[in-house]
């Protein structure tokens, strides 16, 4: 997911417009996403990994850290304008997917593999 930040005509942006929202800088451009800037540039930001999600919607963003856990996700950061429109009250929270849980098997006869090697030529078959 990508998003432009900066409003024409005076587009004053820097990398913190991305990083403060948990995003990375893709590129800068004078007319990115709409009207051209007479001063400065707009910045295009994107989430580093698919699956990140903002919780809380403007204008009253009531996102709390516990919302991430309630959605089986991990908390990344809190921001008043993350992922789009700014909040008039409250903040939004950025959540990321939890790593997958890998089940391990108990060491029992059903999951254990034994190798037995026997040299049949070492036995005296003929007497």
N, C-alpha and C positions, 0 to 999 in steps of 0.2 A: 504494500500500500504506500503510495507516494502522495505528498501534499506540498503545495507552494506556500511560502510565507513572504510577506512584504506587500505593502499597499502603495500603488502609484498615486501621485507622481513622485513623492520622495520615499524611495524604497531603501530604508536603512536596516539591513539585516546582517547577521554574522552567524557563525556556526552554532552559537548557543541557542539560536532559534530552533535548531534541530535537537542538539544534545540535551537541552533542558526538558524536552518532551520524550526522551528515550529513543530518539531517531538518529540517523546518520545523514551527513550531507551527500547529496548526489551531484549537484552542480549549481552554479549561479548563472542568472540570466537577467537582462534588462526587461524583457517582456514576458517572462515565463508565466503561463496561466492566465493571461489577460492583458490589461493596459500596460504600455511601456513606462518605465521609470525615467524621469528627467534627472534624477540624482540617485546614486547607489544602485543596488541590484536586488533582485528577489532570490531566494534560496529554495531549492527543491530538496525536500527531506523524505526519507523512507524508513520504515521499520526494518531493523536488521534481519529479523527472522519472521517467516510466516507464523501466524498463530497468536501474535501479540494482540491484545484487545484493551481498548479504553472502556472503563465503566464510569458512568455519570454523564448526563446529557445537559447541555446548556438550555436554558439560562440558570436553572437551579441545579447545580451539579452536586449531588449528595453522595459521591463516591467515597467509600471508606476502605481501608486496607483489608478488612474482613471480607469484602466483596470478592476479592481474589480467591481466598480459601473456599468461599461458598460455591465458586465455580470451578473448583479443583485446579486452581492456577496459583502461581507464585507472584507475589508483589514485586514490582520493579521500581516505580516512582509515583509521586503525586504531583499534579500540575493543574493550574486553573484554566489552561487553554489547550491542553493536550488533545491531539487528534481532531482539531477543528475549532469550532466557535468557543469563545471565552465564556467562563462562568460569571454570572453576576454575584452569586453566592456559592460557597462551598468549593470543592475541588473535584477533579477526576482522578482516577487511579489507573495506572497502566499495569496490566497483568500479563504474564507469559505462561505458556504451558509447562506443567510439571514434567520432569523427565519420566520416561516410561518405567514402570516397576517390573523388574525381571524376577520372575518366581524361580526359586531354587528348589531342587528336589532333595529330600532327605536321603542320606546314604543308607539305603536298605537294599534288599535282594531285588526289588523291582527296578531299581535305578543303578545297580552295580553291575559291572562287567568284569568277569574274571577270565584270564587267559591261562590255559594250561598247556604246557609244551612237554612232549614225551618223545624220547628217541626210541622207537620200537626196535632198532637194531642193537640196542644195548641189552636187551632181554635174551636169555638163552632159550629160543623156541625149540631147537632141536637138541636132544640129549643123546 
